[in-house]
Amino acid sequence: MKKFTWCAALLMAASATGVMAQVQGESPWLVRLRSVHLDSVNKDTTPLGLSIDNKSFAEIDFTYFFNKNLATELVLTTPQRQRVYASGTDIGSFKHLPPTLMLQYHFTDVQGVKPYVGAGINYTRFSGESLPTGVTLDSHSWGTAWQAGFDIPIDKNWSINLDVKKVYIRTDVYADGVGLGRLRVDPMFYGVGIGYRY
């Protein structure tokens, strides 16, 4: 956990400023609904040649602006079921729930678009395993996350959003309690959606 404390410290420091400043005439809250595509790196250190399928799904995120440049974003979705393959053969599935908390910097001097970058922490909960008898996964994963994107304003409230994230998600794999190695999901998330600032 220590290697992730820097992200938490940055978020706490931003909150502790006490500024909580709003851009004049704008709400500090922005809500986005995105369609995202998960593209896994699919690497493992087991002898099974494990991989998961890529898929698209919906996510919702809530962004709070401390001031016109600094914001924090919480990315949420519902548990997603992924098919699991061993050397290309379908062997079952599991569910994962991957909420991500980001600290963002928004560039405000660009005309026509509002680009931003972010860094933060991902926590993924694995559940609903349907795998061969005796094969199990770690129930959770902590990892860093990186982000870049931009909003295209439609009017003072609505915007179109394009977003890319790299999220580090990994889980240890066991057979009858004996460690076989680690599955690295480490996906890229490619998102497009719409935002509303209220």
C-alpha positions in Angstrom: 0.0 0.0 0.0 2.9 2.4 0.7 3.6 2.9 -3.0 0.1 4.3 -3.5 0.1 6.7 -0.6 1.5 9.5 -2.7 -1.8 9.6 -4.7 -3.9 9.7 -1.5 -1.6 12.4 -0.1 -2.1 14.6 -3.2 -5.9 14.2 -2.9 -5.8 15.0 0.8 -3.6 18.0 0.2 -6.0 19.4 -2.4 -8.9 18.9 0.0 -7.0 20.5 2.9 -6.4 23.7 1.0 -9.7 24.9 2.3 -10.1 26.9 -0.9 -12.8 24.8 -2.5 -13.0 27.7 -5.0 -15.5 27.7 -7.8 -14.9 29.3 -11.1 -17.2 32.4 -11.0 -20.6 31.6 -12.5 -19.9 27.8 -12.7 -20.8 25.0 -10.4 -17.8 22.9 -9.1 -19.6 19.7 -10.0 -19.4 17.9 -13.4 -21.1 14.6 -14.2 -20.2 12.5 -17.2 -21.7 9.4 -18.8 -19.3 7.5 -21.0 -19.2 4.5 -23.2 -15.8 2.9 -22.6 -13.9 0.1 -24.3 -11.6 -2.1 -22.2 -8.5 -3.3 -24.0 -6.5 -5.7 -21.8 -2.7 -6.2 -22.1 -3.4 -9.9 -21.4 0.0 -11.0 -19.9 0.5 -13.6 -17.2 3.2 -15.5 -15.4 1.3 -18.8 -15.1 1.8 -21.8 -17.3 -1.8 -21.5 -18.5 -1.5 -18.7 -21.0 -4.4 -16.8 -19.4 -6.2 -13.9 -21.0 -9.6 -12.2 -20.8 -11.9 -10.8 -23.5 -12.1 -7.1 -24.4 -15.5 -5.5 -24.0 -17.4 -2.2 -24.0 -19.6 -0.9 -21.2 -21.0 2.2 -19.6 -19.4 4.2 -16.8 -20.4 7.3 -14.9 -18.0 9.7 -13.2 -18.3 12.6 -10.8 -15.8 15.5 -10.9 -15.4 18.2 -8.3 -13.4 21.3 -9.2 -11.3 22.8 -6.3 -10.6 25.7 -8.6 -10.5 26.3 -12.4 -7.5 24.0 -12.9 -7.5 21.4 -10.1 -10.2 18.7 -9.8 -10.8 15.2 -8.5 -12.8 12.6 -10.4 -14.4 9.4 -9.1 -15.1 6.8 -11.9 -17.8 4.2 -11.3 -19.5 1.4 -13.1 -21.4 -1.8 -12.4 -19.6 -5.2 -11.9 -18.4 -6.4 -15.3 -18.3 -10.1 -16.3 -15.2 -11.1 -18.3 -14.6 -14.4 -20.1 -11.3 -16.1 -19.2 -9.2 -18.1 -21.7 -6.3 -20.5 -21.3 -4.2 -20.6 -24.4 -7.2 -19.5 -26.4 -9.7 -22.0 -24.9 -12.7 -20.6 -22.9 -12.4 -21.9 -19.3 -14.9 -19.7 -17.5 -15.4 -16.1 -16.2 -15.2 -13.7 -13.3 -16.7 -10.3 -12.4 -14.7 -7.2 -11.6 -15.7 -3.9 -10.1 -13.0 -1.3 -10.8 -13.7 2.2 -9.2 -10.9 4.7 -9.8 -10.2 8.0 -8.0 -8.2 10.6 -10.0 -6.6 13.9 -9.3 -6.7 16.1 -12.4 -5.2 19.2 -13.9 -7.3 21.1 -16.4 -5.8 23.4 -18.9 -7.9 26.5 -19.2 -6.0 28.6 -21.8 -6.9 26.4 -24.8 -9.6 27.8 -27.1 -12.5 25.5 -28.1 -11.5 22.5 -26.1 -10.7 21.8 -22.4 -7.9 19.3 -22.1 -6.9 17.6 -18.9 -4.5 15.0 -17.4 -4.9 12.9 -14.3 -3.3 10.4 -12.0 -4.8 8.3 -9.2 -5.6 5.0 -7.6 -7.7 2.1 -8.8 -9.2 -0.6 -6.6 -10.6 -3.7 -8.3 -12.8 -6.2 -6.6 -13.0 -9.7 -8.2 -16.1 -11.9 -7.6 -18.5 -14.3 -9.2 -15.7 -16.6 -10.3 -16.7 -19.5 -12.6 -13.4 -21.2 -13.3 -12.2 -24.9 -13.3 -12.4 -26.7 -10.0 -9.6 -25.5 -7.6 -8.6 -22.5 -9.7 -9.1 -19.2 -7.8 -8.1 -15.5 -8.0 -7.1 -12.9 -5.4 -10.2 -11.1 -4.5 -8.8 -7.6 -5.0 -6.2 -5.5 -6.7 -4.7 -2.0 -6.0 -2.9 -0.1 -8.7 -2.1 3.3 -10.2 -4.1 4.9 -13.0 -3.2 7.6 -15.5 -5.5 9.6 -17.7 -5.7 12.2 -20.5 -8.7 13.6 -22.2 -10.6 16.7 -23.2 -14.1 18.2 -23.1 -15.7 20.0 -26.1 -18.2 22.5 -24.8 -21.7 22.5 -26.4 -23.0 25.3 -24.2 -22.3 26.5 -20.6 -23.6 23.2 -19.1 -23.2 20.5 -21.7 -20.0 19.1 -23.3 -18.7 16.1 -25.3 -15.9 14.1 -23.7 -13.1 12.0 -25.0 -10.9 10.2 -22.5 -8.1 7.6 -22.3 -7.0 5.8 -19.2 -4.2 3.3 -18.4 -5.2 1.3 -15.3 -2.9 -1.3 -13.6 -5.1 -4.3 -12.5 -3.4 -7.5 -11.6 -4.4 -10.7 -9.7 -2.6 -13.8 -8.4 -3.9 -17.1 -9.7 -4.0 -20.2 -7.5 -4.7 -23.9 -8.1 -5.8 -25.8 -4.9 -4.3 -23.0 -2.9 -0.9 -23.1 -4.6 0.2 -20.0 -6.4 0.6 -20.4 -10.2 1.6 -16.9 -11.0 0.0 -13.5 -11.8 -2.5 -12.4 -14.4 -1.8 -8.9 -15.6 -5.0 -7.3 -17.0 -3.5 -3.7 -17.1 -6.1 -2.4 -19.5 -6.4 0.7 -21.6 -9.9 2.3 -21.3 -11.0 4.3 -24.4 -14.0 6.5 -23.6 -16.5 8.8 -25.3 -19.4 10.4 -23.6 -21.3 13.5 -22.6 -20.9 15.7 -19.6 -23.2 18.1 -17.6 -21.9 20.8 -15.3 -24.6 21.9 -12.9 
